[in-house]
Amino acid sequence: MSDDKTTGSGSGTEVLGVQVLPGKPEAPDDWRAKLGDRKARLRYLETGERYWYSKEWYGSEKRRNPA
C-alpha cells in the first residue's frame, strides 16, 4: 500500500502506507522473560529509574538549565 506524492521541489516520491498487521497480540509481552536472570532485571529497572528521576541525565535529554 503506497501513494505517490509531490514534494516541495516538485519531484514525485512514494509514500508508504500503514505497515502494521491488524488485530491484537495473542499474549501479553513479558519483559521479565526477555531479561533472563535477576541481575539483568535489576539493572534494567535501575537504568529506567535513573532515566526518569535523576538530575544527571545524559544524551539528548540533558538540559543546560533545569526546569
N, C-alpha and C positions, 0 to 999 in steps of 0.2 A: 504494500500500500504506500504510494508516494504521490506527490503533487509536483508539478513544475511551476516555479515561481520566478518572478523577475526581481533581481537585486537592485540596489540603488543606482548602480552604474549602468543598468540596462541589460546586463547579460543574464541569461537564464541559469537556474540552478534547480536541482532536485531536492525536495524537502521530504524527509522520511515521515511516515505517519506513526500510528501507535505501534509500539513494539512489545506490548505486554499481552500474554495469553489471558483470555477471560476466565473467570471462575475464582474459587477460593482455594487456599492451600489445604492439603489433605490433613496435615497435623501441625500443631504449633511448633515454632522454632525453639529448640532447647539450647541456649548458649552454653550451659554447663557441660553438655556432652561434647561440644566442639573444643573445649579447652583442656580436657583431659584431667590432669592431677590438681590437687588443692593449691599448690604453689602458683600455678598458672592462673587459676581463678582469682586468687588474692591479688596477684599483680594486675590483672585486668580491672578489678574493682578499684584498687588504689590509683591506677592511672586515670580512671574515669573521675574519681573524686578530685584529683589534682587538677584535672582539666576544668571542672566546673566550679570548684570552690577556692582554688589557690589564687593568691595575688601575684604570683610569679609565673605567669603563662609564658608560652614560647610560641614561635612561629607567627603565622599571620594574625593570630588573635591577640598578640601582645600590644598593649596600648601604652603610649608615651605618657598620657595624662589619665590617671584612674578616674572612673566615672563618679 
